[in-house]
Every structure is written in structure tokens, then in C-alpha cells.
Amino acid sequence: MAESQDPVFQIQRVYLKEASLEQPNSPAILLEQEQPGVDIQLGVEASQAAEGVFEVCVTATVHTRLKERTVFLAEVKQAGIFEIRNIDAEQMNAVMGIACPQIIYPYLRGNVADLITRAGFPPVHLAEINFQAMYEQQQAAQQQEGAGIITSA
């Protein structure tokens, strides 16, 4: 029986790949009355796990500081395994850069808030992310870099 050439997109699993929390200046810094500054960084990465199977990870790093001292540093990596077949390369990049992170991100948001709350701090709620706009910005930046390389050659 011939294998179907229809596009396939299936979620195999969503899981917490990595979580860490550091409080290097506790307990003294916990007695401070000032409001700390919060820096949040997000990242998306994808890799092929097997033929037609891909792992997509969304990472959040939350670093809170009082002046130059760290209150806490949390890093959470949420991952998903997706079966993706019979999709052309351009669409594949969009699926892994937009659709997969949109599925994973709500789990990441919950795990970040939970980890920080369990550490004794008020929860940090990550804002909603428009992964399509983020993907399009990355594509535009790559095209500009590519154009710059071509014109300077």
C-alpha cells in the first residue's frame, strides 16, 4: 500500500525539559524592601529527533535584580515533540517557528509562574506572544543580513 502524501502535523508530547531556579543572595536579599527589576528573555529552537519527528523548545529566562544583585534567576525550557511530514521547507520553518511554539507556550507560562511562586516569590506572568510577528521579524532580519552580505561581496 502506497504511503499517503497528505501533510501531517500531530502533537506527540508536550513536556517540561528543564527548569532551574537560583537565589544566590538569599536570605539577606529577601529582607530588602525595594522593588526588583525584572528582565525576561524568550527563545525558540527546533531540531529533528527522527525521520518526520521534531522537537521544538521554547525557553524563558527570568532574571530579577536589586541594583546589581540577583534576587532570583529562573530558566524554564518547555518542549514538544511533533510529527511533521509532507510539508515543503518554507512551510516547515513557519510551522516550527509559529504553530509549535504557540502550542508549547501556555505550558511554559504556567510552569514559570508555578516555579517562581513555589520559590516564595509573587508569580511572574509571561505576556502573550505573537509568534507569527516574531517569526516574520526574524525572517526579515535574516533577509536584510543576506542582502547585506550579497551587496558587500
SERO-4910 file (N, C-alpha, C, O; in steps of 0.05 Angstrom, whole numbers):
BEGIN
 pado doro    nc1    nc2    nc3   cac1   cac2   cac3    cc1    cc2    cc3    oc1    oc2    oc3
  Met    A     17    -24      0      0      0      0     18     25      0     36     27     16
  Ala    A     12     43    -18     29     68    -20     24     86      3      2     88     14
  Glu    A     46    100     11     44    118     34     31    144     24     36    154      3
  Ser    A     13    155     41     -1    180     34     18    203     33     37    205     48
  Gln    A     13    221     14     30    246     12     16    270     24     25    292     20
  Asp    A     -6    265     38    -20    287     52     -3    298     74     12    284     87
  Pro    A     -5    325     78     10    337    100      2    325    127    -22    319    132
  Val    A     22    321    145     16    310    171     27    330    192     50    338    190
  Phe    A     11    336    212     20    352    235      6    341    259    -18    345    262
  Gln    A     21    328    277     10    317    301     28    322    325     52    321    323
  Ile    A     15    329    347     30    332    372     34    305    384     15    290    389
  Gln    A     59    297    389     65    272    401     66    275    432     56    258    447
  Arg    A     78    297    441     81    301    470     90    330    475    105    341    460
  Val    A     80    341    498     90    366    508    101    361    536     87    348    552
  Tyr    A    125    370    541    137    364    567    156    386    577    166    402    561
  Leu    A    160    386    603    179    404    615    207    392    612    213    371    624
  Lys    A    224    404    596    250    393    590    271    401    611    288    385    619
  Glu    A    269    425    621    289    435    640    277    458    657    262    474    646
  Ala    A    283    458    682    275    481    700    296    485    721    306    466    733
  Ser    A    304    510    724    324    516    745    317    543    758    306    560    745
  Leu    A    323    545    784    319    570    798    342    573    817    349    555    833
  Glu    A    354    597    817    376    603    835    369    628    851    357    647    840
  Gln    A    375    628    876    372    651    894    399    655    908    402    650    932
  Pro    A    419    665    894    446    666    905    450    685    928    469    682    944
  Asn    A    432    705    932    436    724    953    415    721    976    411    739    992
  Ser    A    402    698    977    383    692    998    398    683   1023    419    671   1020
  Pro    A    389    689   1046    363    701   1053    364    732   1055    344    745   1056
  Ala    A    388    743   1056    391    772   1061    375    789   1042    362    809   1050
  Ile    A    376    782   1016    362    799    996    332    798    999    318    816    990
  Leu    A    322    777   1012    293    774   1015    282    794   1036    258    799   1037
  Leu    A    300    806   1052    292    825   1072    291    854   1061    282    872   1074
  Glu    A    301    857   1036    301    884   1024    272    893   1018    255    876   1012
  Gln    A    267    919   1019    240    930   1014    237    941    986    214    946    978
  Glu    A    258    944    972    257    955    945    243    936    925    242    912    930
  Gln    A    232    947    904    220    931    883    243    923    863    257    941    853
  Pro    A    246    898    858    267    889    839    260    895    810    237    897    803
  Gly    A    281    897    794    277    899    765    275    871    753    289    853    763
  Val    A    259    867    733    255    841    721    262    842    691    253    859    677
  Asp    A    279    823    683    287    821    655    278    793    645    285    773    658
  Ile    A    263    792    624    252    767    613    262    763    585    259    781    568
  Gln    A    274    740    580    284    734    553    270    708    544    267    689    559
  Leu    A    262    707    518    250    683    507    266    674    483    278    690    469
  Gly    A    266    648    479    280    636    456    265    612    446    251    598    461
  Val    A    267    607    420    255    584    407    276    569    392    292    581    377
  Glu    A    277    543    395    296    527    379    282    501    370    264    491    384
  Ala    A    291    490    348    279    466    337    301    448    327    321    457    317
  Ser    A    296    422    329    315    402    319    300    377    310    278    371    320
  Gln    A    312    363    292    300    338    283    307    315    302    331    311    308
  Ala    A    287    301    312    292    279    331    293    252    316    307    234    324
  Ala    A    278    250    294    277    225    278    265    233    251    257    256    248
  Glu    A    263    214    233    251    220    207    222    229    211    205    214    221
  Gly    A    217    255    204    190    266    206    181    273    234    158    280    238
  Val    A    200    272    253    194    278    281    213    300    291    237    298    287
  Phe    A    201    321    302    217    344    310    212    352    339    189    350    349
  Glu    A    233    362    352    230    373    379    232    403    376    250    414    364
  Val    A    212    417    388    213    447    389    213    454    418    196    445    434
  Cys    A    231    472    425    234    482    453    230    512    454    240    526    437
  Val    A    215    520    474    212    549    480    224    553    508    216    540    527
  Thr    A    243    572    510    257    577    535    251    604    545    250    624    529
  Ala    A    246    606    571    242    632    584    263    635    606    267    617    622
  Thr    A    277    658    606    296    664    627    286    689    641    282    710    628
  Val    A    281    687    667    271    709    683    293    716    703    299    700    721
  His    A    304    740    701    325    749    719    315    774    734    310    795    722
  Thr    A    313    772    760    305    795    776    329    804    792    344    789    803
  Arg    A    332    831    794    355    843    807    346    866    825    327    881    819
  Leu    A    361    870    846    360    895    862    388    907    858    408    896    867
  Lys    A    388    930    845    413    942    836    429    922    820    418    912    799
  Glu    A    453    914    828    468    894    812    466    866    824    478    848    813
  Arg    A    451    863    846    450    837    859    425    821    849    403    832    846
  Thr    A    430    796    845    408    778    835    390    771    858    399    762    879
  Val    A    364    774    854    343    764    873    339    735    866    342    718    883
  Phe    A    331    730    841    329    702    831    333    702    801    328    721    787
  Leu    A    342    679    792    345    673    764    331    647    758    339    626    769
  Ala    A    311    648    741    296    624    734    298    619    704    296    637    688
  Glu    A    303    594    697    303    587    669    286    562    665    290    542    679
  Val    A    267    564    647    249    541    642    249    536    612    246    554    596
  Lys    A    252    510    605    252    502    577    229    482    574    229    460    585
  Gln    A    209    490    559    186    473    553    189    463    525    196    478    507
  Ala    A    184    437    521    189    425    495    164    410    485    146    403    501
  Gly    A    164    405    460    143    389    448    155    372    426    174    380    412
  Ile    A    144    348    422    152    331    401    129    330    381    106    325    388
  Phe    A    135    336    356    115    338    335    122    321    311    145    319    303
  Glu    A    102    307    301    105    293    276     97    312    253     74    321    252
  Ile    A    116    318    236    110    336    214    121    324    188    145    319    186
  Arg    A    103    318    170    111    305    145     98    317    121     76    329    123
  Asn    A    111    315     98     99    323     72     92    352     71     72    360     61
  Ile    A    110    369     82    106    398     82    132    409     70    154    401     78
  Asp    A    129    428     51    153    439     39    170    455     59    160    463     80
  Ala    A    195    460     52    214    472     71    205    499     82    208    504    106
  Glu    A    195    516     65    186    543     74    163    540     94    164    554    115
  Gln    A    144    524     88    122    520    107    131    506    132    122    511    154
  Met    A    151    488    130    162    473    153    174    493    173    169    491    197
  Asn    A    189    513    163    201    533    180    179    549    195    182    555    219
  Ala    A    158    556    181    136    571    193    121    554    214    114    564    235
  Val    A    117    528    208    104    511    227    120    509    253    110    510    275
  Met    A    147    505    250    164    502    274    169    528    287    176    529    311
  Gly    A    166    551    273    172    577    285    147    591    295    149    610    311
  Ile    A    123    581    287     98    595    295     79    575    309     73    578    332
  Ala    A     70    554    294     50    536    305     59    521    329     45    519    349
  Cys    A     83    509    328     93    493    350     97    510    375     88    502    397
  Pro    A    111    533    373    114    549    397     87    559    409     85    561    434
  Gln    A     67    564    392     41    572    402     28    550    419     14    556    438
  Ile    A     33    525    412     22    503    427     37    500    454     25    494    474
  Ile    A     63    503    453     80    499    477     79    521    497     80    517    521
  Tyr    A     76    546    487     78    570    504     60    571    529     69    578    550
  Pro    A     34    563    526     17    564    550     28    546    573     25    553    597
  Tyr    A     40    523    566     52    506    586     76    519    599     79    518    623
  Leu    A     92    532    583    115    547    593    106    569    612    118    571    634
  Arg    A     86    584    605     76    606    622     68    595    649     75    606    670
  Gly    A     53    573    649     44    561    675     67    551    691     68    555    716
  Asn    A     87    538    679    110    528    694    127    550    705    138    547    727
  Val    A    131    572    690    147    594    701    134    606    725    147    609    746
  Ala    A    108    612    723     93    623    746     94    604    770     97    613    793
  Asp    A     90    578    765     90    559    787    117    557    800    119    557    825
  Leu    A    138    555    785    165    553    796    172    577    813    183    573    835
  Ile    A    166    600    803    173    625    818    156    627    844    166    635    864
  Thr    A    130    620    842    113    620    865    123    600    886    123    606    910
  Arg    A    130    576    878    140    556    897    166    564    910    173    554    931
  Ala    A    181    582    897    206    592    909    200    614    930    219    624    943
  Gly    A    175    622    933    168    642    953    165    670    943    164    689    959
  Phe    A    164    673    917    161    700    905    133    703    892    120    683    887
  Pro    A    125    728    888    100    731    873    104    720    844    126    722    834
  Pro    A     84    709    832     87    697    806     94    718    785     86    741    786
  Val    A    110    709    766    116    726    742     99    714    720    102    691    712
  His    A     81    731    709     64    721    688     75    731    661     76    755    656
  Leu    A     84    713    645     94    720    619     71    731    601     49    720    601
  Ala    A     77    751    586     57    763    568     51    744    545     67    727    539
  Glu    A     28    748    533     22    734    509     42    742    487     51    765    486
  Ile    A     49    723    471     69    728    449     55    722    422     41    702    419
  Asn    A     60    740    403     51    736    376     74    723    361     92    736    351
  Phe    A     74    696    360     97    682    348     98    687    318    120    685    306
  Gln    A     76    693    305     77    699    276     92    724    272    109    725    254
  Ala    A     87    745    287    101    771    284    131    767    291    148    777    277
  Met    A    137    751    311    164    746    319    179    731    296    202    738    290
  Tyr    A    166    711    285    177    696    263    182    714    238    203    712    226
  Glu    A    163    731    232    166    749    209    188    768    213    203    775    194
  Gln    A    192    778    238    214    797    244    241    782    240    259    794    228
  Gln    A    242    758    249    267    742    246    273    737    216    296    739    208
  Gln    A    253    731    201    256    726    172    266    752    158    284    751    142
  Ala    A    254    774    165    261    800    153    290    807    160    306    816    143
  Ala    A    298    802    185    325    808    194    345    790    179    366    799    171
  Gln    A    338    764    175    356    746    160    358    754    131    380    752    120
  Gln    A    336    764    119    337    773     91    355    798     89    370    800     69
  Gln    A    353    816    108    369    840    107    399    833    110    416    844     97
  Glu    A    405    814    129    432    805    132    442    792    106    465    798     98
  Gly    A    425    775     94    433    762     69    437    782     47    456    780     31
  Ala    A    420    803     45    423    824     25    449    839     30    463    847     11
  Gly    A    455    845     55    480    859     62    504    843     54    524    855     44
  Ile    A    504    818     58    527    801     50    530    800     20    553    802     10
  Ile    A    508    799      6    509    797    -24    520    824    -35    537    824    -53
  Thr    A    509    847    -25    517    873    -36    545    880    -29    558    895    -44
  Ser    A    556    870     -7    583    877      1    604    859    -11    628    864     -9
  Ala    A    596    838    -25    615    819    -37    627    830    -62    644    817    -74
***
